[in-house]
């Protein structure tokens, strides 16, 4: 089988490697780290051809923007098998207001919220909430359109900037204002074939740029899997309360959803509540979930694309930790063009895979930085602690001017205390976590 992967980042690199265990993979537009022959003998190549021009048995769309723009619909009209929702289903991520409307219709637990395009109304609702406060762009903002703050002055200034279009353009001219939820964060990626849904292993990501969950939100600075608080009972509860009801609403609206439904959750004292849905594989969650997959990913995604999902994906007992290496200035700005040293040495370490997230080749054939999140260092190990140690040892091999990363990815989980990355709440011990699982 030949598979086409659409995208160029670390998520697509991870997808290509996982699919390359059982298929030849062509990635468009890809990145310099992708071309390889896998240990199973399958080829991963890159092309600059548009997805419509790639001759493949299955197309897997990585990023959200092409899905929102209707790429899956155009490919299906050409007779292709596609893993990824059409534009109607992709509105779940393309519009947070639309998502919140569906949550209400499906009676899925979520934060108290309101949707606004008028500043005075948004400010009045904001002042009704106890704080901390959350302000989100309605449209896509590359994972950076969310403000979580303890300062109502900062929240009001962010509202003004977004609604005026000065901070995120048209994506911010409508906003969702909501209460901040307290508790550990967890991501559950579910594979859907339009009727049936099966979960992959949960992961936890780290959204803030700096250690201790400080600084602005990013697209994600790291992740790990498995998640100590997310046992099988909790995943079943998430499917029952947050995924199946939503898919029921989509079916009633005539939306045939074939692809990933990513539920971003806060595990509150009252139980799991949905922060957001994404309509594609999470980044960097994919980088820690797929290496643990003890299944033929090509076959599973092909089943889902055909509307005949039968396989129950299983995961290995190993743990996986991913640390994102970012460029100087990220996420506010991104310095690019710096030569990256040590990628080969890092990737040669036991259990380590170095994925390219934002790189390119310069005129001299050297790999240089080409974005905000530049490299993902991922490591497998028999425990979270060992996987984490392998990842951070490998990072010592890599360097470029201005490189920065978090030093606390999976640190609490490695110490047998669940991490609360990305949340505004306190840490939660495993005994407490059992209350909602």
C-alpha positions in Angstrom: 0.0 0.0 0.0 1.1 3.6 -0.6 0.1 6.3 1.8 0.3 10.1 1.3 0.8 12.2 4.4 -0.1 15.9 4.1 2.0 18.2 6.2 5.6 19.1 7.1 6.0 19.2 10.9 6.9 16.9 13.8 3.4 15.4 13.9 3.6 14.4 10.2 7.2 13.1 10.7 5.8 10.8 13.5 2.9 9.7 11.2 5.3 8.9 8.4 7.5 6.7 10.6 4.5 4.9 12.1 2.8 4.3 8.7 6.2 3.4 7.2 6.2 0.2 9.3 3.8 -1.3 6.8 3.6 1.0 3.7 5.5 3.2 1.4 4.9 6.8 2.4 5.1 10.0 0.4 4.8 13.2 2.3 3.8 16.6 0.9 5.5 19.0 1.4 7.5 17.1 4.0 10.8 18.2 5.7 14.5 17.4 5.4 14.4 14.8 8.2 11.8 12.5 6.6 13.4 10.7 3.7 14.5 7.3 4.9 14.0 3.6 4.5 12.4 2.1 7.6 13.7 -0.9 9.4 10.9 -2.9 7.8 12.2 -1.9 4.3 9.5 0.6 3.4 10.4 4.0 1.8 9.5 7.4 3.1 9.9 10.1 0.5 9.0 13.8 0.1 7.4 15.7 -2.7 6.3 19.2 -3.5 3.3 18.0 -5.5 -0.1 18.9 -4.2 -2.0 16.1 -2.4 -4.4 15.8 -5.3 -1.5 14.9 -7.6 0.0 12.2 -5.4 -1.0 8.6 -6.4 -1.8 6.9 -3.1 -4.2 4.3 -1.8 -4.8 6.3 1.4 -4.3 10.0 2.2 -3.8 11.1 5.9 -4.1 14.8 6.4 -2.0 16.2 9.3 -2.7 19.9 9.9 -6.0 21.5 10.7 -6.0 24.3 8.1 -6.3 22.0 5.0 -9.1 20.2 6.7 -11.0 23.4 7.4 -10.3 24.5 3.8 -12.0 21.3 2.5 -9.0 19.3 1.3 -10.6 16.0 2.4 -13.8 16.8 0.4 -11.8 17.6 -2.7 -9.8 14.3 -2.4 -12.9 12.2 -1.8 -14.5 13.8 -4.9 -11.5 12.4 -6.8 -12.3 8.9 -5.4 -9.5 8.8 -2.8 -9.7 7.2 0.6 -9.0 9.9 3.1 -8.4 9.9 6.9 -9.6 13.3 7.9 -13.0 15.0 8.2 -14.6 17.1 5.6 -15.0 20.8 6.0 -18.4 20.4 7.8 -16.8 18.2 10.5 -13.6 20.3 10.6 -15.6 23.3 11.8 -15.3 21.7 15.2 -11.8 23.2 15.3 -12.2 26.0 12.8 -14.7 27.7 15.0 -14.7 27.5 18.8 -18.1 29.0 18.9 -19.5 26.2 16.7 -17.7 23.7 18.9 -19.3 25.1 22.1 -22.7 25.0 20.4 -22.3 21.3 19.7 -21.0 20.7 23.2 -24.2 22.2 24.5 -26.4 20.2 22.1 -24.6 16.9 23.1 -24.6 17.8 26.8 -20.9 17.3 27.1 -19.4 18.7 30.3 -17.3 21.9 29.7 -16.5 25.2 31.2 -19.0 28.0 31.7 -18.6 30.2 28.7 -20.0 32.8 26.3 -19.3 33.8 22.7 -19.0 37.4 21.7 -18.2 39.8 18.9 -19.0 43.0 20.8 -16.4 44.3 23.2 -18.8 45.7 25.9 -20.8 42.5 26.0 -17.6 40.3 26.3 -16.2 42.5 29.0 -19.4 42.4 31.0 -19.5 38.6 30.9 -15.8 38.4 31.8 -16.4 40.5 34.9 -19.1 38.0 36.0 -16.6 35.1 36.2 -14.5 34.6 39.3 -11.2 34.2 37.6 -8.7 33.0 36.4 -10.0 34.0 33.0 -9.7 32.4 29.6 -10.0 34.3 26.3 -9.9 32.3 23.0 -10.0 33.3 19.4 -13.0 31.8 17.6 -10.9 30.9 14.5 -7.6 29.1 14.0 -4.5 30.7 15.5 -1.8 27.9 15.3 -2.3 27.0 19.0 -1.5 30.5 20.2 -5.0 32.1 20.3 -5.7 31.3 24.0 -5.0 33.5 26.9 -5.2 32.1 30.5 -4.6 34.8 33.1 -5.1 35.8 36.7 -5.3 39.4 35.7 -8.6 40.8 34.7 -6.8 43.8 33.2 -4.8 41.6 31.0 -7.9 39.7 30.0 -9.7 42.9 29.1 -6.8 44.1 27.1 -6.6 40.8 25.2 -10.3 41.0 24.5 -9.9 44.4 23.0 -6.9 43.3 20.9 -8.6 40.2 19.5 -12.0 41.8 18.8 -10.4 44.7 17.0 -8.4 42.3 14.8 -5.1 43.7 15.8 -3.7 40.5 17.4 -5.1 37.7 15.3 -6.9 39.3 12.4 -10.3 37.8 11.4 -9.6 34.7 13.6 -10.0 36.9 16.7 -13.0 39.1 15.7 -15.2 36.6 17.5 -14.1 35.3 20.9 -15.0 32.6 23.5 -14.7 33.8 27.1 -14.8 31.1 29.7 -13.9 30.2 33.3 -10.6 28.5 33.9 -10.9 24.9 35.0 -8.6 23.4 37.7 -7.0 19.9 37.5 -4.6 17.8 35.4 -4.8 18.1 31.7 -5.2 15.0 29.4 -5.6 14.4 25.7 -7.6 11.5 24.3 -7.3 10.9 20.6 -10.1 8.8 19.2 -10.3 7.3 15.7 -13.7 7.6 14.0 -15.2 5.9 10.9 -18.4 7.9 10.9 -20.2 5.4 13.1 -17.7 3.7 15.4 -15.0 5.2 17.6 -11.9 3.6 19.2 -9.4 5.4 21.5 -5.6 5.6 21.3 -3.5 5.8 24.4 -4.0 9.1 26.4 -1.2 11.7 26.5 -0.5 14.9 28.4 1.0 18.0 26.7 2.6 21.1 28.0 1.3 24.3 26.5 3.1 27.1 28.3 6.5 28.1 27.0 8.5 28.0 30.2 9.1 25.7 33.2 6.4 25.6 35.8 3.7 26.4 33.3 4.9 30.0 33.0 4.8 32.3 30.1 2.4 32.5 27.1 0.7 29.5 25.4 2.4 27.8 22.5 1.5 25.0 20.1 3.0 22.6 22.7 6.4 22.3 24.3 6.4 18.6 25.0 4.2 15.6 25.9 4.3 12.2 27.4 2.3 8.9 27.5 1.0 7.0 29.3 -0.6 9.4 31.8 -0.8 8.1 35.4 -4.3 9.5 36.1 -5.8 8.4 32.7 -6.6 4.7 33.4 -8.9 2.6 31.2 -12.0 3.5 33.3 -11.3 7.2 32.8 -10.9 6.7 29.0 -14.2 4.8 28.9 -15.9 7.6 30.8 -14.5 10.2 28.3 -15.8 8.1 25.4 -19.3 7.8 27.1 -19.6 11.4 28.1 -17.6 13.4 25.6 -17.0 11.6 22.4 -19.9 9.3 21.6 -22.5 12.1 22.4 -20.7 14.5 20.1 -20.5 12.0 17.3 -24.2 11.4 17.7 -24.9 15.1 17.2 -22.7 15.1 14.1 -24.6 12.1 12.6 -27.9 13.8 13.3 -26.6 16.9 11.4 -25.6 14.6 8.5 -21.9 14.9 9.1 -19.9 11.7 8.2 -16.9 12.2 10.5 -13.9 10.0 9.4 -10.7 10.9 11.1 -9.3 11.8 14.5 -11.5 13.4 17.2 -9.1 14.8 19.7 -10.6 15.6 23.1 -8.6 18.1 25.2 -9.7 17.6 28.8 -9.3 19.0 32.3 -9.8 16.3 35.0 -11.7 18.4 37.5 -13.0 17.4 40.9 -16.4 17.0 39.2 -15.1 14.8 36.5 -13.6 15.2 33.0 -14.6 18.4 31.2 -13.8 19.3 27.6 -11.5 22.2 27.0 -11.6 21.8 23.2 -11.9 19.4 20.3 -9.4 19.2 17.5 -10.1 17.4 14.3 -6.6 16.0 13.6 -3.7 14.2 15.4 -2.4 16.4 18.2 1.0 18.0 18.1 3.1 17.0 20.1 0.8 14.2 21.5 1.1 12.2 18.3 4.8 12.0 18.8 4.4 10.1 22.1 1.2 8.1 21.3 2.2 6.5 17.9 5.6 5.1 19.0 3.8 3.2 21.7 1.2 1.8 19.2 1.4 -2.0 19.0 -0.7 -2.1 15.8 -0.5 -1.6 12.1 -1.4 2.1 11.8 -1.9 1.9 8.1 -4.5 -0.8 8.4 -6.4 1.0 11.2 -6.6 4.3 9.4 -7.5 2.6 6.1 -10.4 0.9 7.9 -11.6 4.2 9.3 -11.3 6.0 6.0 -13.4 3.2 4.4 -16.1 3.4 7.2 -15.3 -0.1 8.4 -13.3 0.4 11.6 -12.9 -3.0 13.3 -9.5 -3.0 15.0 -9.1 -2.1 18.6 -5.6 -0.4 18.8 -3.3 -1.7 21.5 -0.4 0.1 23.1 3.0 -1.2 24.3 3.8 -1.0 28.0 6.8 1.3 27.2 6.5 5.0 28.0 7.4 7.8 25.5 8.5 11.4 26.3 8.8 14.2 23.8 10.6 17.5 24.4 10.2 20.3 21.8 13.3 22.5 21.0 12.2 26.0 20.0 13.8 28.9 18.2 14.8 32.2 19.9 11.8 34.4 20.5 9.1 31.7 20.2 6.2 32.0 20.6 6.1 35.7 20.2 8.5 35.7 17.2 10.7 33.1 15.6 14.3 33.5 14.6 15.2 31.3 11.6 18.1 30.3 9.5 20.4 29.0 12.3 22.4 25.9 11.5 21.4 23.0 13.7 24.2 20.8 15.0 24.1 17.3 16.6 20.9 15.9 15.1 22.7 12.6 14.0 24.4 12.0 17.4 21.1 12.6 19.3 19.1 10.2 17.0 21.8 7.5 17.4 21.1 7.2 21.1 19.1 4.2 22.4 15.4 4.6 22.2 15.6 8.2 20.7 13.9 9.5 17.6 14.6 13.1 16.4 11.7 14.5 14.5 11.9 17.7 12.4 9.2 20.2 13.2 10.4 23.4 11.6 13.6 22.8 9.5 14.8 23.3 6.0 18.0 22.9 3.9 20.0 26.0 3.2 21.9 26.7 0.0 24.8 24.7 1.3 22.7 21.6 2.1 22.8 22.2 5.9 19.8 21.8 8.1 18.7 25.1 9.6 15.8 26.4 11.7 12.7 27.4 9.8 10.0 28.0 12.4 9.1 28.4 16.0 9.0 24.7 17.1 12.1 23.3 15.4 12.9 19.8 16.6 11.1 17.2 18.7 13.3 14.9 20.7 11.3 11.8 21.5 12.4 8.8 23.6 10.9 5.4 24.4 11.8 3.7 27.7 10.5 1.1 30.1 9.2 3.8 32.4 8.4 7.5 32.1 11.5 8.2 34.2 13.8 6.4 31.8 12.2 7.7 28.7 12.5 11.2 30.1 16.2 10.7 31.0 16.9 9.4 27.5 15.2 12.4 25.9 17.1 15.0 27.9 20.5 13.2 27.4 19.9 13.4 23.7 19.1 17.1 23.8 22.6 17.7 25.1 23.9 16.7 21.6 21.8 19.3 19.8 22.5 23.0 19.5 21.9 26.2 17.6 22.0 29.9 18.6 18.9 30.8 20.7 17.6 27.2 21.1 15.4 26.9 24.2 13.2 24.2 25.7 11.4 23.3 28.9 13.4 21.2 31.4 10.3 19.9 33.3 8.5 17.8 30.7 7.0 14.8 32.5 9.0 15.6 35.6 6.1 15.1 38.0 4.9 12.0 36.3 8.4 10.5 36.4 8.2 11.1 40.2 4.9 9.2 40.4 2.9 12.4 40.9 0.6 13.4 38.0 1.6 16.6 36.1 -0.9 19.4 35.8 0.7 20.9 32.7 -1.3 23.4 30.9 -3.9 23.9 33.6 -4.4 26.6 36.1 -5.1 24.2 39.0 -3.0 22.5 41.6 -1.4 19.1 41.2 -3.5 16.0 42.0 -2.3 12.8 43.7 -3.3 9.5 42.2 -5.6 8.7 45.1 -7.5 11.9 44.4 -7.6 11.1 40.7 -9.4 7.9 41.3 -12.5 9.8 42.4 -13.4 10.6 38.8 -12.1 7.5 37.1 
